[in-house]
């Protein structure tokens, strides 16, 4: 029993904590930052003001997690983010291919609580920042309403991943809110005052069919006139969740301090929309639907953006600028929304893409005036226009991983964030990021400690792409093409199988991109028009007679012809995909064609279909493509870029093996392997379902043996991209053999990378 006498006042229980790094904000970005730093040996306190992790991707908001893949609706191939975020997404698909946001909560929480270097504080809001000097944060005070405890946490380094930038704001870090004028950075897409300077918040709802009539009586605060929403006829009884992203409001208000006001307006809209669906008589199929869930907090898009030594701009995104300190990448469109949101008569968004992914420099990720403050998530140093692309969760988290690794370097070497931006230290940061799965466009891994760089590599076989058999569906000949990796030199001959309803012609084009690491097929290399006689299953061969300047992807594409059908193949391959010039499920045009000079480019969209669709075209290639060679394993890239960058074993190889040989024995304690989990698949975390829970290209079962044939490690149930194998005890051997025993799908075994360390 506790019994206290009356007192004049009391204080909350206070707990004092210390660590190397304090991360404030437990969205996916803050979570990835904390895990990355913790795994690199840094003691981390992760402070989250909500009961779950994930922010906008959590079950509280239920937005799908996306980044550069953009639903596979742009020209960014193999662009899913790597590192910890990739590990989380692959694990979520494995457990949760149906897209249940509650299960995604558990995946994030498990990843954090399994890290011994992380102290997690949920339901804990930072309310004060203490400083040891004008430009240095000393600590934060935070309060947990669930246990009535005040926390005073101190560290030499801080990362603000809070979305609104609470630590940056309280510490006096320079920030911006709203849109820059076009004149400041020369950004032609800078919005007018009429369009608005801020993006609003959104609240989503889910419905459920219970199989019997359900009535709905709207609350008194529900919007009573649905026609106040100019696009109200776009609502229907089938769509819910974040497919209704355009239920947006607040862009004319203070998106920090007016959040509660914005939330109430969004609740009015949501319940008014549901009243319209249930009670207008326009949707008879809604009779048995009930309102299963409505968000309690809004998903925020934009508020403060903090200033770093460099500010990313529209030109950096569109022109794909490279930076000496590039540490992450983006690829979502420049996606700006009208400030009036759902009450605007303008389109709900303006999405303008670059031709490919773009680098994000490290100098955008720390404050220019608070010396020990990192920036992560949507608050990084970017103009309002560039923010339109960097703000999405996958891109935010990708950059946050760079922050986590930079913080670990600072901790080990007693440095401040700005110190890392020196070129020699930047090379170290880039190396450590890539070693841990981060992909940085144009930056290869240079790793002098990797023992494989000094080994001879032998393989049991090598796959040569000579044929994709015509054992798949037969499709009408629309604007379709096959994306293929070619080496420098004469382009090979291609043969396809066509059905012709009558005598006609087929026009075939050979296309590539303006850069070898892009996939937008806007450079026409050659066109051939060939006669096709009325027949089924005939082979048509095309020889374009051109030379390829360097190793790059090309698109062999067809001009539509309604008299023709083309044969496809069931065979799937790492680094090989078919594309279609088509409208997406959201009705976007085939092409990006701005009607005025807004600083973006005109080009066509060629996109893949998701499995089980998206079959490769059946074809014969003469001479065969010899691009899946074992030398790819040490070239510094662990995903397709301008080439597949993978070793593939032959289809008829029953025991695919890779052997590393050294001239003298090496002591090995750790082996790093990178498998193919299809970086082209977007892996949305919520709402959308996925056809598989494991990627068909991924090696399922493998083993590692030393020179005497002793099995050092075996994994019979792999589904992850990166496998970091720490041996029970170091082994000294002159030979290491990796056996790729089984693949998750009917594809040849593929391996992007193998590294060994003493």
C-alpha positions, 0 to 999 in steps of 0.5 A, spaced: 500 500 500 502 507 498 499 512 502 502 519 502 500 525 506 498 532 503 503 536 499 503 543 496 505 540 490 509 534 487 514 532 481 513 527 476 518 521 477 524 523 473 529 518 469 536 520 467 539 516 461 545 517 457 547 514 450 552 516 444 546 518 440 539 520 441 534 519 435 527 523 436 522 520 432 520 513 431 517 513 424 520 508 419 526 513 418 528 514 425 527 507 426 532 505 420 537 510 423 537 507 430 538 500 427 543 502 423 547 506 428 546 500 433 548 495 429 555 499 428 556 499 435 553 506 437 548 506 443 542 509 441 536 512 445 530 512 440 524 516 442 517 516 439 511 520 441 506 514 439 505 507 441 508 504 435 513 505 430 512 507 423 509 514 423 505 514 417 506 507 415 504 505 422 497 502 423 495 509 426 495 512 419 496 506 414 500 509 408 504 504 404 511 505 404 514 507 397 520 510 395 524 510 388 520 504 385 514 509 385 509 503 385 513 501 378 510 506 375 516 510 372 522 508 369 526 507 375 528 499 374 531 495 380 530 502 384 528 499 391 532 502 397 537 497 400 540 496 407 536 496 413 529 498 410 530 493 404 531 488 410 524 490 413 520 490 407 523 483 405 521 481 412 514 484 411 513 481 405 515 474 408 510 475 413 505 479 411 504 479 403 497 481 404 499 488 406 496 488 414 499 495 417 498 492 424 503 486 422 508 491 419 508 494 426 510 488 429 516 487 424 518 494 426 518 493 433 521 486 433 527 489 429 528 495 434 527 490 440 532 485 438 538 490 438 541 490 444 544 497 443 537 501 442 533 503 448 526 504 446 521 510 449 514 509 446 509 514 448 514 519 449 514 526 447 520 531 447 518 537 450 525 541 452 532 541 449 538 543 453 544 546 450 551 547 453 552 552 448 549 557 443 550 551 437 551 545 441 545 541 444 546 537 451 540 533 452 532 533 451 527 532 456 521 528 454 515 526 458 511 519 457 504 520 459 503 512 460 507 511 465 507 519 468 515 519 467 519 524 465 526 523 462 532 527 461 536 524 456 543 526 454 548 524 448 554 528 444 549 527 438 542 528 436 538 526 430 531 529 429 527 525 425 520 527 428 517 530 422 516 537 425 523 537 427 521 538 434 529 538 436 531 542 431 526 547 432 527 548 440 535 548 439 534 554 434 536 550 428 535 554 421 529 552 418 524 554 412 516 553 412 513 554 405 515 554 398 521 558 395 520 563 390 522 561 383 528 566 383 531 563 389 534 557 386 531 558 379 526 552 380 521 553 374 516 549 378 516 553 384 508 554 385 505 560 385 501 563 391 494 561 388 497 554 388 499 554 395 506 553 399 504 547 403 502 540 402 496 538 407 495 532 411 490 526 410 486 521 414 484 514 411 478 510 412 477 502 411 470 499 410 468 491 411 463 487 408 459 483 413 454 480 409 448 483 411 445 490 411 448 495 415 445 502 417 450 508 418 447 515 422 453 520 421 455 524 427 453 531 427 460 534 425 460 530 418 460 534 412 453 535 410 454 537 403 458 532 399 458 537 393 463 542 397 468 537 394 469 538 387 471 531 385 466 528 390 464 523 384 470 520 384 468 516 390 466 509 390 464 503 394 470 499 392 476 504 394 479 505 401 485 506 405 491 510 402 488 509 395 484 515 397 490 519 399 487 525 396 483 526 402 487 532 404 487 538 407 491 544 411 495 546 406 493 554 407 494 553 415 500 552 420 501 545 419 505 544 425 500 548 430 494 547 426 494 540 426 488 538 431 484 543 427 486 540 420 484 533 424 477 535 425 476 538 418 479 531 415 474 527 420 468 531 418 470 530 410 471 522 412 464 521 415 461 526 410 464 521 404 462 515 408 455 518 409 455 519 401 457 512 400 452 509 404 446 513 404 446 517 397 443 511 393 448 512 388 452 505 391 447 500 392 453 495 393 455 499 399 448 496 403 452 491 407 459 495 408 461 497 415 466 503 417 471 498 420 477 503 421 478 511 421 485 514 422 485 518 429 491 522 427 493 525 420 498 523 416 503 529 415 506 531 409 510 537 410 511 542 415 518 545 417 524 543 413 531 545 416 537 548 413 544 544 412 550 546 408 547 544 402 540 545 399 537 540 394 533 543 388 529 541 383 535 541 378 539 536 382 533 532 382 531 533 374 538 533 372 540 527 376 546 531 379 552 527 382 555 529 388 562 527 392 558 526 398 552 522 395 550 517 400 543 515 398 538 516 393 531 518 391 526 517 385 519 519 387 516 524 382 516 531 384 509 530 387 506 537 389 499 538 391 494 544 391 494 547 398 486 547 398 487 539 398 480 536 397 477 542 396 481 544 390 478 544 383 485 543 381 488 535 380 490 532 387 497 532 385 502 534 380 507 528 379 513 530 374 519 525 374 526 525 372 529 520 367 532 516 373 534 516 380 538 522 383 543 522 389 542 526 395 548 529 398 550 528 406 550 535 406 543 535 406 543 531 413 545 535 418 544 542 421 548 548 418 548 552 425 547 546 430 553 542 430 551 536 433 544 535 430 543 530 424 537 531 420 533 525 418 526 524 414 522 529 411 526 535 414 532 534 411 535 540 407 531 541 400 527 546 397 520 545 397 520 543 390 525 538 391 522 536 397 516 534 393 520 528 391 524 526 397 519 527 402 516 519 401 517 514 406 522 510 402 527 516 400 526 519 407 529 512 410 534 511 405 537 518 407 536 516 415 540 510 414 546 514 412 545 518 418 545 512 422 552 510 419 555 517 420 553 518 427 557 511 428 563 514 425 562 520 429 562 516 435 568 512 434 572 517 432 570 523 436 567 527 430 561 532 429 557 531 423 560 536 419 567 533 420 564 527 416 563 531 410 571 531 408 572 527 402 577 522 405 572 521 411 566 521 406 569 515 402 569 511 408 562 513 410 560 511 403 564 504 403 561 502 410 554 504 407 555 500 401 558 494 405 551 494 409 547 494 403 546 501 401 545 503 394 548 509 392 547 511 384 554 511 381 558 509 387 561 502 387 564 499 393 572 499 394 574 495 399 581 493 401 579 488 406 575 484 402 579 477 401 575 475 395 578 481 391 585 477 392 582 470 390 581 466 384 573 465 382 571 458 379 564 456 378 561 450 376 557 453 370 555 460 367 548 462 364 548 465 357 542 468 355 541 465 348 533 463 348 527 465 352 522 459 350 515 460 347 512 457 353 508 463 356 502 466 354 500 469 347 499 477 347 496 482 342 502 486 340 501 493 344 507 497 345 511 492 348 519 491 349 524 487 352 529 490 356 536 487 355 543 488 358 548 488 352 556 489 352 559 494 348 560 492 341 555 490 335 548 489 337 546 481 337 540 479 332 534 478 335 528 473 333 521 473 336 515 469 335 509 472 332 502 470 330 499 474 324 491 474 323 493 476 315 499 479 311 502 485 315 508 488 317 512 489 324 516 495 326 521 493 331 525 499 335 532 498 338 532 504 344 536 506 350 537 511 355 541 518 355 545 515 361 548 508 361 545 507 368 538 510 366 532 506 363 528 511 360 528 509 353 528 516 350 534 514 345 532 511 338 538 507 336 535 504 330 528 502 327 526 496 322 520 494 319 519 487 316 514 483 313 510 478 316 506 473 313 499 470 315 501 464 320 502 462 327 508 461 331 513 464 326 520 467 327 521 474 325 529 476 326 531 483 326 539 485 325 539 492 327 546 493 325 548 498 330 554 498 335 553 499 343 558 504 345 559 501 352 555 496 357 548 498 358 541 496 357 537 496 351 529 496 350 527 492 344 520 494 343 515 493 338 510 498 335 503 496 336 499 492 331 492 489 332 493 484 327 499 481 330 500 477 337 507 476 340 509 469 344 512 470 351 516 466 356 515 463 363 522 464 364 524 469 369 531 472 370 535 476 374 536 483 371 531 481 365 524 484 365 519 486 359 516 493 359 510 496 356 508 503 354 501 503 358 497 507 362 497 505 369 492 503 374 491 510 376 490 513 369 496 516 368 498 518 361 503 514 357 508 520 356 510 525 361 509 532 357 509 538 360 505 543 357 509 549 359 516 550 361 516 548 368 524 545 368 522 538 367 523 533 361 518 530 356 519 522 355 515 516 355 513 511 361 515 504 359 513 500 366 513 492 368 507 489 370 507 485 376 507 478 377 504 473 375 504 478 369 510 481 366 512 475 362 518 476 358 518 476 351 520 469 348 526 470 343 532 468 341 539 472 341 545 471 337 550 471 339 548 469 346 549 474 352 555 473 356 553 478 361 552 473 367 559 472 369 563 470 375 567 477 375 560 481 377 561 478 384 567 483 385 565 489 381 562 493 387 555 493 385 550 488 388 544 490 384 543 491 376 545 498 374 548 498 367 549 491 367 546 485 371 552 485 376 550 478 378 553 471 377 547 466 374 548 459 374 546 455 367 539 452 367 541 445 367 547 446 372 544 441 378 549 443 383 551 450 382 557 452 386 562 458 387 569 456 389 574 461 392 581 460 391 587 463 394 595 462 393 596 461 401 591 460 407 586 465 409 583 466 416 576 467 415 571 469 420 565 472 416 562 471 409 557 476 406 552 474 401 548 478 397 542 475 393 536 477 388 530 479 392 528 483 386 529 490 387 524 492 381 518 490 386 516 496 390 514 491 396 508 496 398 507 495 406 500 496 406 493 495 403 496 492 396 497 485 396 503 481 393 503 475 389 509 471 393 511 472 400 518 470 397 522 473 391 522 467 386 529 469 384 532 469 391 536 463 393 533 459 398 538 454 400 545 454 400 551 452 404 559 454 405 564 449 406 572 450 407 577 447 403 577 440 406 569 439 405 567 441 412 560 445 412 561 451 416 554 454 415 548 452 412 541 456 411 536 452 408 530 457 409 533 464 406 528 469 403 533 475 405 537 479 400 543 480 405 546 474 409 552 476 413 554 469 416 559 470 422 562 463 423 562 460 430 570 460 430 574 463 424 577 458 419 584 458 416 583 455 409 586 456 402 579 455 399 571 456 400 566 453 396 559 456 396 553 451 394 547 454 391 542 448 393 535 451 391 532 457 389 525 460 391 522 460 384 523 457 377 529 461 376 537 460 375 541 461 381 543 468 382 548 471 386 550 479 386 556 479 391 560 475 395 565 478 400 570 475 406 573 478 412 578 475 417 
